[in-house]
Amino acid sequence: MILAASELAMHQERVSRHYKGITTALNELKSRFTDLNSEHNRMFEQFREHIENMEHIFINATKSTKRLLQTELEKFMDTIRVSLRQFRGFLDDTLATLRESKARFRMSFKLFSDGGNFSPEEIEEYRKKLERMANKIDSAEGFVMADLEGMEARRLDQATEVVNKFEHR
């Protein structure tokens, strides 16, 4: 009986550690996304200041100097796109790792009757917890993807607005 109780406690501890690991990884993912957004805000402010500091060039601007604005806009957007692609790769890798980890962990639950050390009740309880973890992973993905999808377009709109305002001075 004491052995069974300690084994149950050990099982619960394994599930808790796994859950904490998933939660920590998801929090890190959200934190990195927040950092990405902050970095893009900083980059946009630098872009805006850079364009505004070019005013002296455009006082008697020719068409070729005005093309410089488009070049600056393209450079800015290229940087944003690279950053978004890198983050998307990180996101995909992290989510795949978390899902694989959850699947491997779930497969490690073996019934007593199959030579394992879990009761059917334990497996059912842990299966439900793992399902909640899967929902957390999906929710985090949805949260980040919803914002990520529109980030490039929003940055392009912001940067284009700065360029257009500057061109019409």
N, C-alpha and C positions, 0 to 999 in steps of 0.2 A: 504494500500500500504506500509506504514512504517512497519507494523507488518510483512508483507510478506518479505520485505527486511531484517528485523532483523532475521527472521526465516531462510532465505536463508544463511545469514552470519553464523548463528549458525550451520546449516547443514555443511557448508564448513569447519568451525572450527572443528567439530567432525571428519570429514574425514581427515583433516590435522593432528589432534592429533593422530588418529589411524595410519596414514602413518608414522608419526615421531616415534611412539612407535615401529612399525615393523622395521623401519630403525635402530633404536637404538638397538633393540634386535639382528638384523643381524650383526651389527657392533661389538656387544659384542661377538657374536658367532665367527666371524672371528678373533677377538682379542684373544679369548681363544684358538683358533686353532693355532695362531701364538705363543702364550705362550707355548702350548703343544710342538710344534716343537722346540722352544728354550730350553725347559726343556729336551727334548730328546737329543738335541745336547750337553747340559751340562752333561747329564748322560753318553753319549757315550764317551766324553772326560775323565770323571772320570773312566769309564771302561778301556779305553785305558791306562791311567796312572797306574791304578791298575795292569793291566797285565804286563806292562813294569817294574813296581816295584817288580814283582815276579821273576825277572831274576835270582837272587841269589839262588832261590829254584831249578831252572831248570839246573843249571850248571852240576850237576851230577844226573840228573833226572831219575827216574824209570818210568815204565809204569803207576803206580798208581799216581805219582805226575803229569804226563802229563794229566791224566784224570781230574786233578784239573782245567785245562784250559777249558775243556768241561763243567765242573760244573759251572765255572764262566760265561761262555757264556750262559748256560741255565738260570742261575739266572738273568743275564742281560735281556735276551729276555723275561723271565716271567714278569719282571717289565714293560717292554715295552708293552707287550700284555695286562696286567692289565690296564695300563694307556690308551691304545687305546680303550679297551672295555668301560672304564668309560667315555671317551670322546664321544664315539659312542652313549652311553646311553643319555648323555647330549644333543648331537646333535639331536637324534631322539625325545626326549622330547620337546626340544625347537622348532623344526620345526613343530611338531604336535600341540603344543600350538599356534604357529603363524597361522597355517592353520585353526585351530578351531576358533580362534579369528576373523580371516578374514571372515569365513563362518557365524559366529553369527552376525557380524557387517553387512554383506550383507543382512541377513535375517531381520534385524531391519528396513530396508527401506520399508515402506508401502505407497502405492499410496493413494492419497486423496480419491479415489473411494472405497478403501478398509478400510477406517477409519483411514488412516495414515496421514502424513503431508508432503509427498513428491510428486512432480510432476513427470510425466513420463520422462521429460527431465533431471531432477536432478538425478533420478535413473539411467538413461542411462549413464550420465556423471560420476557418482560415481562408477557404475559397471565397467567402463573402468579403472578408477583409481585403483579399487580393483584388476582388472585383471593385471595391471602393478605391483601391490604389490605381487601378486601370482607369477609373472615372476621373481621378485626380490628374493623371497623366493627360488624358484626353482634354480635360478642362484647361490645363495649362497650355496645351498645344493650341486650343481654340482661342484662348486669350491672346497669345503672342501672334498667331497667324492673322487674326482679325486686324491687328494693328500693322503687322509687317506688310500685308498685302497693299495697303494704301500709302505706306511711307514714301516710296519712291515718287508717286504722283504728287503727294503733298509737298515734298521737298522741291520738285520741279516747279510746281505752282508758285511756291514762295520765291524761289530764285528767279523765275521768269518775271514775277511781279517787280522785283528789285531792278532787274535789267530794263524792263519796260518803263518804269518810273524814271530811271536814269536817262534813257534815250529820249524821253519827252520833255526834258528840262530845257 
